[in-house]
Amino acid sequence: MTCIIVDDEPLARAEMRSLIGEVSKIEILGEFSNAPSALDFIKANEVDLIFLDIEMPLVTGLEFAAVLPQQTLVIFTTAYSQYALKSYELDAIDYLLKPIEKSRLEKAVNKAVLYKQLLSQDTIKNTIESNTNDFLFIKADRRYYKINFTDIKFIEGLKDYVVIHTQHQKLITAMNLKTIHQKIPSDSFLRVSKSYVVNINYIDSFDNHNIYIGDSEIPLGEVYKSAFFTRYSGGSLTTEI
């Protein structure tokens, strides 16, 4: 897997390069101080993953991410937590807050490696063939796989695909999040951001910004927050924690 680092601060680039070397064997192809120079490089080279700062001159990281090729994955790196929800709207793999912790970076990199494998395999040809009130069928490798709704923890939108996170595996299929949300029971599944639908039965905890299911941290979008608090708590909690 290949990557580049895009950050206008030389020290931040050096720290990221060092951290990446400590937690992963992914190949760093280059480092760039601004988005235009990074885009020129991407046009001439195949880049799997970008570690992308948000606050940069000329073009911000958010603006840059919006024009990247579909196959290029993004992990945002920034000192400003207010950009977190916006980054997930751009289908970012993860969002790392500076100063970046080694363990947090390792988790983000492992997720990027897994998703790159999923998108590179024949799993992207998977299709949802039908569904009932209790389960759906996914067609893959000329077989039909039954996925019980009770086994689905949450569903994540990733570019032109969705990743279905079950208790035992992750399945990817070519479908947008809105479409699959219409195929699953509304009494158990709730849209909580532009990129996530969660099974409310698996929620371990939540705060004003995130929902936690196991070791997964799921962003809670502003436009979905009121409906989530009302639905999940029965109106007994407010949107301010």
MARLO-872761 format. One record per residue (C-alpha): residue number from 1; chain; x, y, z. Coordinates in Angstrom, 2 decimals. Each point is the difference from the previous one (the first is absolute). Layout:
N
+-----+-------+---------+---------+---------+
:  nr : kette :    east :   north :      up :
+-----+-------+---------+---------+---------+
: NUM :     A :       X :       Y :       Z :
...
+-----+-------+---------+---------+---------+
END
This chain:
241
+-----+-------+---------+---------+---------+
:  nr : kette :    east :   north :      up :
+-----+-------+---------+---------+---------+
:   1 :     A :    0.00 :    0.00 :    0.00 :
:   2 :     A :    1.30 :    3.46 :   -0.90 :
:   3 :     A :   -0.62 :    3.38 :    1.60 :
:   4 :     A :    0.95 :    3.68 :   -0.06 :
:   5 :     A :    0.04 :    2.64 :    2.74 :
:   6 :     A :   -1.52 :    3.42 :   -0.69 :
:   7 :     A :    0.57 :    2.66 :    2.68 :
:   8 :     A :    1.24 :    3.58 :   -0.21 :
:   9 :     A :    2.11 :   -0.35 :    3.16 :
:  10 :     A :    3.43 :   -1.68 :   -0.50 :
:  11 :     A :    0.15 :   -1.19 :    3.62 :
:  12 :     A :   -3.45 :   -1.59 :   -0.27 :
:  13 :     A :    1.07 :   -1.84 :   -3.16 :
:  14 :     A :    3.14 :   -1.29 :    1.69 :
:  15 :     A :   -1.94 :   -1.18 :    3.05 :
:  16 :     A :   -2.56 :   -1.75 :   -2.16 :
:  17 :     A :    2.70 :   -1.69 :   -2.06 :
:  18 :     A :    1.64 :   -1.28 :    3.17 :
:  19 :     A :   -3.26 :   -1.26 :    1.49 :
:  20 :     A :   -1.03 :   -1.78 :   -3.17 :
:  21 :     A :    3.35 :   -1.78 :   -0.03 :
:  22 :     A :   -0.57 :   -1.19 :    3.56 :
:  23 :     A :   -3.48 :   -1.43 :   -0.49 :
:  24 :     A :   -0.08 :   -1.22 :   -3.58 :
:  25 :     A :    1.96 :   -1.18 :   -3.02 :
:  26 :     A :   -2.02 :    2.02 :   -2.51 :
:  27 :     A :    2.19 :    1.80 :   -2.53 :
:  28 :     A :    0.23 :    3.79 :    0.22 :
:  29 :     A :    0.32 :    1.27 :   -3.58 :
:  30 :     A :    0.35 :    3.69 :    0.79 :
:  31 :     A :   -0.71 :    2.99 :    2.23 :
:  32 :     A :   -1.66 :    3.23 :   -1.09 :
:  33 :     A :   -0.57 :    3.41 :    1.59 :
:  34 :     A :   -3.13 :    0.84 :   -1.99 :
:  35 :     A :   -2.89 :   -1.69 :   -1.80 :
:  36 :     A :    0.74 :    1.13 :   -3.60 :
:  37 :     A :    3.47 :   -1.58 :    0.00 :
:  38 :     A :   -1.42 :   -3.18 :    1.53 :
:  39 :     A :   -2.71 :   -0.14 :   -2.67 :
:  40 :     A :    2.60 :    0.29 :   -2.76 :
:  41 :     A :    1.81 :   -2.98 :    1.54 :
:  42 :     A :   -3.17 :   -2.07 :    0.27 :
:  43 :     A :   -0.80 :    0.57 :   -3.66 :
:  44 :     A :    3.31 :   -1.62 :   -0.95 :
:  45 :     A :    0.25 :   -2.65 :    2.75 :
:  46 :     A :   -2.29 :   -2.55 :    1.60 :
:  47 :     A :   -0.58 :    0.98 :    3.63 :
:  48 :     A :   -2.11 :   -2.20 :    2.28 :
:  49 :     A :   -0.19 :    2.20 :    3.08 :
:  50 :     A :    0.50 :    3.67 :    0.91 :
:  51 :     A :    0.74 :    1.36 :    3.47 :
:  52 :     A :   -1.55 :    3.40 :   -0.52 :
:  53 :     A :    0.13 :    3.13 :    2.13 :
:  54 :     A :   -3.08 :    2.23 :   -0.16 :
:  55 :     A :    1.17 :    3.55 :    0.75 :
:  56 :     A :    2.35 :    0.77 :   -2.90 :
:  57 :     A :    0.60 :    3.01 :   -2.28 :
:  58 :     A :   -1.19 :    0.11 :   -3.63 :
:  59 :     A :   -2.38 :   -2.97 :    0.30 :
:  60 :     A :   -1.27 :   -1.50 :    3.25 :
:  61 :     A :    0.12 :   -3.70 :    0.67 :
:  62 :     A :   -3.78 :   -0.21 :   -0.14 :
:  63 :     A :   -0.07 :    1.65 :   -3.43 :
:  64 :     A :    2.79 :   -2.28 :   -1.19 :
:  65 :     A :   -1.71 :   -3.17 :    1.22 :
:  66 :     A :   -3.14 :    0.89 :   -1.95 :
:  67 :     A :    1.84 :   -0.27 :   -3.35 :
:  68 :     A :    2.09 :   -3.10 :    0.68 :
:  69 :     A :   -0.40 :   -3.20 :   -2.09 :
:  70 :     A :   -2.59 :   -2.44 :    1.36 :
:  71 :     A :    2.61 :   -2.67 :    0.71 :
:  72 :     A :    2.19 :    2.26 :    2.17 :
:  73 :     A :   -0.61 :   -0.36 :    3.75 :
:  74 :     A :    0.43 :    2.94 :    2.39 :
:  75 :     A :    0.95 :    0.32 :    3.66 :
:  76 :     A :   -0.34 :    3.59 :    1.19 :
:  77 :     A :    2.55 :    1.42 :    2.45 :
:  78 :     A :   -0.75 :    3.29 :    1.72 :
:  79 :     A :    0.20 :    1.92 :    3.26 :
:  80 :     A :   -3.64 :    1.13 :   -0.30 :
:  81 :     A :   -2.66 :   -2.38 :    1.25 :
:  82 :     A :   -2.87 :    1.98 :   -1.55 :
:  83 :     A :    0.87 :   -1.45 :   -3.40 :
:  84 :     A :   -0.69 :   -3.59 :    1.04 :
:  85 :     A :   -3.58 :   -0.31 :   -1.23 :
:  86 :     A :    0.75 :    1.79 :   -3.26 :
:  87 :     A :    2.85 :   -2.42 :   -0.69 :
:  88 :     A :   -2.32 :   -3.00 :    0.25 :
:  89 :     A :   -2.38 :    1.62 :   -2.46 :
:  90 :     A :    2.85 :   -0.29 :   -2.50 :
:  91 :     A :    0.28 :   -3.75 :    0.66 :
:  92 :     A :    3.27 :    0.27 :    1.89 :
:  93 :     A :    1.34 :   -3.24 :    1.45 :
:  94 :     A :    0.84 :    1.72 :    3.27 :
:  95 :     A :    0.67 :    3.31 :    1.73 :
:  96 :     A :    3.10 :    0.44 :    2.17 :
:  97 :     A :    0.31 :    2.89 :    2.43 :
:  98 :     A :    3.47 :    1.50 :    0.51 :
:  99 :     A :    2.13 :   -0.76 :    1.92 :
: 100 :     A :   -0.58 :   -3.46 :   -1.45 :
: 101 :     A :    0.30 :   -2.97 :    2.33 :
: 102 :     A :    1.91 :   -3.00 :   -1.31 :
: 103 :     A :   -2.74 :   -2.48 :    0.93 :
: 104 :     A :   -2.66 :    2.15 :   -1.65 :
: 105 :     A :    2.02 :    0.22 :   -3.22 :
: 106 :     A :    0.53 :   -3.75 :   -0.03 :
: 107 :     A :   -3.75 :   -0.57 :    0.25 :
: 108 :     A :   -0.64 :    2.40 :   -2.89 :
: 109 :     A :    2.67 :   -1.58 :   -2.20 :
: 110 :     A :   -1.29 :   -3.52 :    0.66 :
: 111 :     A :   -3.48 :    1.12 :   -1.00 :
: 112 :     A :    1.35 :    1.55 :   -3.22 :
: 113 :     A :    1.90 :   -3.19 :   -0.88 :
: 114 :     A :   -3.11 :   -2.11 :    0.58 :
: 115 :     A :   -2.21 :    2.27 :   -2.10 :
: 116 :     A :    2.56 :    0.07 :   -2.80 :
: 117 :     A :   -0.10 :   -3.81 :   -0.04 :
: 118 :     A :   -3.79 :   -0.01 :   -0.05 :
: 119 :     A :   -0.16 :    2.47 :   -2.88 :
: 120 :     A :    2.66 :   -1.89 :   -1.94 :
: 121 :     A :   -1.66 :   -3.40 :    0.24 :
: 122 :     A :   -2.98 :   -1.41 :   -1.83 :
: 123 :     A :   -2.12 :    0.98 :    2.98 :
: 124 :     A :   -0.76 :    3.29 :   -1.76 :
: 125 :     A :   -2.07 :   -2.09 :   -2.41 :
: 126 :     A :   -2.26 :   -1.15 :    2.83 :
: 127 :     A :   -3.64 :    0.94 :   -0.42 :
: 128 :     A :   -3.01 :   -0.06 :    2.29 :
: 129 :     A :   -2.50 :   -2.24 :   -1.75 :
: 130 :     A :   -2.99 :    0.08 :    2.31 :
: 131 :     A :   -1.09 :    0.59 :    3.55 :
: 132 :     A :   -2.70 :   -1.05 :    2.44 :
: 133 :     A :   -1.05 :    1.39 :    3.38 :
: 134 :     A :    2.75 :   -1.98 :    1.70 :
: 135 :     A :    2.93 :   -0.28 :   -2.41 :
: 136 :     A :    1.45 :    0.87 :   -3.39 :
: 137 :     A :    1.87 :   -2.00 :   -2.61 :
: 138 :     A :    3.34 :    1.10 :   -1.43 :
: 139 :     A :    1.14 :   -1.64 :   -3.20 :
: 140 :     A :    3.74 :   -0.64 :   -0.19 :
: 141 :     A :    2.10 :   -2.60 :   -1.83 :
: 142 :     A :   -3.15 :   -1.48 :   -1.56 :
: 143 :     A :   -1.42 :   -0.71 :    3.45 :
: 144 :     A :   -2.69 :    1.64 :    2.11 :
: 145 :     A :    0.99 :    0.95 :    3.53 :
: 146 :     A :   -2.65 :    0.55 :    2.64 :
: 147 :     A :    0.61 :    2.97 :    2.31 :
: 148 :     A :   -2.31 :    0.22 :    3.00 :
: 149 :     A :   -0.88 :    3.57 :    0.95 :
: 150 :     A :    0.58 :   -0.89 :    3.65 :
: 151 :     A :    3.66 :   -0.73 :   -0.85 :
: 152 :     A :    0.65 :    3.41 :   -1.58 :
: 153 :     A :    1.62 :    2.46 :    2.41 :
: 154 :     A :    0.20 :    2.97 :   -2.36 :
: 155 :     A :    0.32 :    0.89 :   -3.67 :
: 156 :     A :    2.59 :    2.43 :   -1.30 :
: 157 :     A :   -0.11 :    1.93 :   -3.27 :
: 158 :     A :    3.33 :   -0.07 :   -1.87 :
: 159 :     A :    0.07 :    1.88 :   -3.28 :
: 160 :     A :   -2.29 :   -1.96 :   -2.37 :
: 161 :     A :   -0.31 :   -2.98 :    2.35 :
: 162 :     A :   -1.26 :   -0.95 :    3.43 :
: 163 :     A :    1.87 :   -2.08 :    2.55 :
: 164 :     A :   -2.29 :   -2.21 :    2.07 :
: 165 :     A :    1.54 :   -0.63 :    3.43 :
: 166 :     A :   -1.40 :   -3.19 :    1.50 :
: 167 :     A :    0.98 :   -1.79 :    3.20 :
: 168 :     A :    2.39 :   -2.23 :   -1.90 :
: 169 :     A :    1.10 :    1.72 :   -3.22 :
: 170 :     A :   -0.02 :    3.06 :   -2.25 :
: 171 :     A :   -1.78 :   -0.22 :   -3.35 :
: 172 :     A :    0.21 :    2.58 :   -2.76 :
: 173 :     A :   -2.55 :    0.48 :   -2.74 :
: 174 :     A :   -0.64 :    2.53 :   -2.75 :
: 175 :     A :   -2.91 :    2.03 :    1.36 :
: 176 :     A :   -0.46 :    3.40 :    1.58 :
: 177 :     A :   -0.93 :    0.38 :    3.65 :
: 178 :     A :   -3.43 :    1.48 :   -0.68 :
: 179 :     A :   -1.05 :   -3.00 :   -2.09 :
: 180 :     A :    1.07 :   -2.65 :    2.49 :
: 181 :     A :   -1.57 :    1.98 :    2.85 :
: 182 :     A :   -3.34 :   -0.39 :   -1.78 :
: 183 :     A :    0.45 :   -3.79 :   -0.07 :
: 184 :     A :    0.58 :   -0.53 :    3.72 :
: 185 :     A :   -2.40 :    0.22 :    2.99 :
: 186 :     A :   -0.59 :    3.59 :    1.12 :
: 187 :     A :   -0.78 :   -1.14 :    3.55 :
: 188 :     A :    3.60 :   -1.18 :    0.50 :
: 189 :     A :    2.10 :    2.09 :   -2.38 :
: 190 :     A :    0.50 :    3.73 :    0.22 :
: 191 :     A :    1.90 :    2.41 :   -2.26 :
: 192 :     A :    2.40 :    1.97 :    2.22 :
: 193 :     A :    2.16 :    1.82 :   -2.57 :
: 194 :     A :    0.52 :    0.33 :   -3.72 :
: 195 :     A :    2.22 :   -3.08 :    0.05 :
: 196 :     A :   -1.47 :   -2.28 :    2.70 :
: 197 :     A :   -3.10 :   -2.00 :    0.88 :
: 198 :     A :    0.11 :   -1.76 :    3.38 :
: 199 :     A :   -1.89 :   -2.86 :    1.59 :
: 200 :     A :   -1.18 :    1.63 :    3.22 :
: 201 :     A :    0.11 :   -3.36 :    1.80 :
: 202 :     A :    3.81 :   -0.02 :   -0.21 :
: 203 :     A :    0.65 :    3.50 :    1.34 :
: 204 :     A :    2.24 :   -0.17 :    3.09 :
: 205 :     A :    0.16 :    3.73 :    0.75 :
: 206 :     A :   -0.13 :    3.42 :   -1.62 :
: 207 :     A :    0.75 :    3.65 :    0.60 :
: 208 :     A :   -0.86 :    3.22 :   -1.78 :
: 209 :     A :    2.26 :   -0.78 :   -2.95 :
: 210 :     A :    0.51 :   -3.77 :   -0.30 :
: 211 :     A :   -1.68 :   -3.38 :    0.40 :
: 212 :     A :    2.07 :   -2.93 :    1.27 :
: 213 :     A :   -0.61 :   -3.58 :   -1.12 :
: 214 :     A :    2.72 :   -2.31 :    1.24 :
: 215 :     A :    3.31 :    1.61 :   -0.97 :
: 216 :     A :   -1.64 :    1.97 :   -2.84 :
: 217 :     A :   -0.49 :    3.75 :    0.39 :
: 218 :     A :   -2.83 :    1.23 :   -2.23 :
: 219 :     A :   -0.55 :    3.73 :   -0.61 :
: 220 :     A :   -3.39 :    1.46 :    0.91 :
: 221 :     A :   -0.99 :    2.57 :   -2.62 :
: 222 :     A :   -1.58 :    3.30 :    1.03 :
: 223 :     A :   -3.07 :   -0.42 :   -2.22 :
: 224 :     A :   -0.61 :   -3.50 :    1.41 :
: 225 :     A :    0.75 :    0.76 :    3.65 :
: 226 :     A :   -3.44 :    1.09 :    1.17 :
: 227 :     A :   -1.73 :   -3.00 :   -1.58 :
: 228 :     A :    2.57 :   -2.36 :    1.51 :
: 229 :     A :   -0.39 :    1.35 :    3.53 :
: 230 :     A :   -3.78 :   -0.08 :   -0.28 :
: 231 :     A :   -0.12 :   -3.50 :   -1.46 :
: 232 :     A :    2.69 :   -1.68 :    2.07 :
: 233 :     A :   -0.82 :    1.52 :    3.37 :
: 234 :     A :   -3.74 :    0.34 :   -0.49 :
: 235 :     A :    0.35 :    3.75 :    0.42 :
: 236 :     A :    1.43 :   -0.29 :    3.52 :
: 237 :     A :    3.37 :    1.50 :   -1.02 :
: 238 :     A :    0.87 :    3.28 :   -1.64 :
: 239 :     A :    2.48 :    0.64 :   -2.80 :
: 240 :     A :    2.40 :    1.66 :    2.41 :
: 241 :     A :    2.15 :   -2.28 :    2.16 :
+-----+-------+---------+---------+---------+
END
